[in-house]
Amino acid sequence: MSNAYISKNYTNDIIVRIIASQVVLIALITLITRYEFLFVFLAIDFFLRAFTNVTSPLALVGKSIISIFQLKPTPVFATPKKFAASLGFGMSLIIYFLFQFQFDYAAWSIAGILIICATLESVFKICLGCSIHSIIVAPFLNARFNK
């Protein structure tokens, strides 16, 4: 087992937190510089992590950091993290299109929520998307499959 990859059902929590830090940084840079296309980059990265098995650019950076510092993997269940990434995908696209249609206050508000969520994950290991998954999605799936 490599330092970065854990399994199909689990992911490395350290990489998740490094990715969240990168999301905060890229979102802040985007808001400061007004290079809104970087939200498209974030959307693509979130899409790759949520809906494919392709390693995203931000995950590659996270794996490199883990390799350089030889950090031991910390396994965490992947499904809630993938759900959180799908929320990030949607938010990033919405932010981009809100900026394109000049709804700047709405775009800034949703970007602020994205930054808060990513900061909570990166700094405090609090995943709001995972909480939404466990409160809404998991009970629905359990009820559906236990019939």
C-alpha positions in Angstrom: 0.0 0.0 0.0 1.4 3.4 -1.0 1.6 6.3 1.3 -1.1 8.2 -0.7 -3.5 5.6 -1.9 -5.5 3.6 0.6 -8.3 1.7 -1.2 -11.4 2.0 -3.4 -13.7 2.6 -0.3 -11.3 4.7 1.7 -9.2 7.7 1.0 -6.4 9.4 2.8 -7.6 12.2 5.1 -4.3 14.0 4.9 -4.7 14.4 1.2 -8.3 15.6 1.6 -7.1 18.3 4.0 -4.3 19.4 1.7 -6.8 19.6 -1.1 -9.1 21.7 1.0 -6.2 24.1 1.8 -5.6 24.4 -1.9 -9.3 25.1 -2.6 -9.2 27.9 0.0 -6.1 29.4 -1.6 -7.4 29.2 -5.2 -10.8 30.6 -4.2 -9.2 33.5 -2.4 -6.8 34.2 -5.2 -9.7 34.1 -7.7 -11.8 36.5 -5.7 -8.9 38.9 -5.3 -7.7 38.8 -8.9 -11.1 38.3 -10.5 -9.8 35.5 -12.7 -13.2 33.8 -12.5 -12.1 31.0 -14.8 -10.2 29.5 -11.9 -13.6 28.5 -10.5 -13.9 26.4 -13.7 -10.6 24.8 -12.7 -12.0 24.1 -9.3 -15.2 22.7 -10.8 -13.1 20.3 -13.0 -11.0 19.2 -10.1 -14.1 18.6 -7.9 -15.7 16.7 -10.8 -12.7 14.4 -11.2 -12.7 13.6 -7.4 -16.5 13.2 -7.1 -17.4 11.3 -10.3 -14.4 9.6 -11.6 -11.4 7.5 -10.5 -9.0 9.9 -12.3 -6.6 11.6 -9.9 -7.3 15.4 -9.9 -4.6 18.0 -10.2 -5.1 19.1 -6.6 -4.9 15.4 -5.4 -1.6 15.1 -7.4 -0.2 18.0 -5.4 -1.5 16.5 -2.2 0.1 13.1 -3.0 3.4 14.9 -3.8 3.4 16.7 -0.5 2.7 13.5 1.4 5.5 11.8 -0.5 8.0 14.6 0.2 7.2 14.7 3.9 6.7 10.9 4.2 3.4 11.3 6.0 1.6 8.1 7.1 -1.9 7.7 5.5 -5.0 8.3 7.7 -7.8 6.3 6.2 -11.3 7.9 6.0 -14.4 6.5 4.3 -14.5 7.9 0.8 -18.2 8.1 0.0 -19.0 11.2 2.2 -15.8 12.9 0.8 -17.0 12.2 -2.8 -20.4 13.6 -1.9 -18.7 16.7 -0.5 -16.7 17.0 -3.7 -19.9 16.8 -5.7 -21.2 19.8 -3.7 -18.0 21.6 -4.3 -18.4 20.9 -8.1 -21.9 22.4 -8.1 -20.9 25.4 -6.0 -17.8 26.2 -8.2 -19.9 26.1 -11.4 -22.6 28.3 -9.8 -20.0 30.8 -8.6 -18.5 31.0 -12.1 -21.8 31.5 -13.9 -23.0 34.0 -11.3 -19.9 36.1 -12.0 -20.4 35.7 -15.8 -24.0 37.1 -15.4 -22.7 39.8 -13.1 -24.5 38.6 -10.0 -21.3 39.4 -8.0 -22.9 39.6 -4.5 -24.4 36.1 -4.9 -21.2 34.8 -6.3 -19.2 36.2 -3.5 -21.7 34.8 -1.0 -21.5 31.3 -2.3 -17.7 31.6 -2.7 -17.6 32.6 1.0 -19.5 29.5 1.9 -17.1 27.3 -0.2 -14.1 29.0 1.5 -15.6 28.5 5.0 -16.4 24.8 4.3 -12.9 24.2 2.9 -11.3 26.0 5.8 -13.2 23.9 8.3 -12.0 20.8 6.5 -8.4 21.8 6.2 -7.9 23.4 9.6 -10.4 21.6 11.9 -11.1 18.3 10.1 -14.8 19.3 10.0 -16.4 18.2 6.7 -19.8 19.9 6.3 -20.5 18.0 3.1 -19.9 14.7 5.0 -22.3 15.9 7.7 -25.0 16.6 5.1 -24.2 13.1 3.6 -24.7 11.4 7.0 -27.9 13.3 7.9 -29.7 13.3 4.5 -28.1 10.9 2.0 -27.0 7.9 4.1 -30.4 7.5 5.9 -32.2 7.7 2.5 -29.8 5.1 1.0 -30.1 2.8 4.1 -33.9 3.0 4.0 -33.9 2.2 0.2 -31.6 -0.8 0.5 -33.1 -2.2 3.6 -36.5 -2.7 2.1 
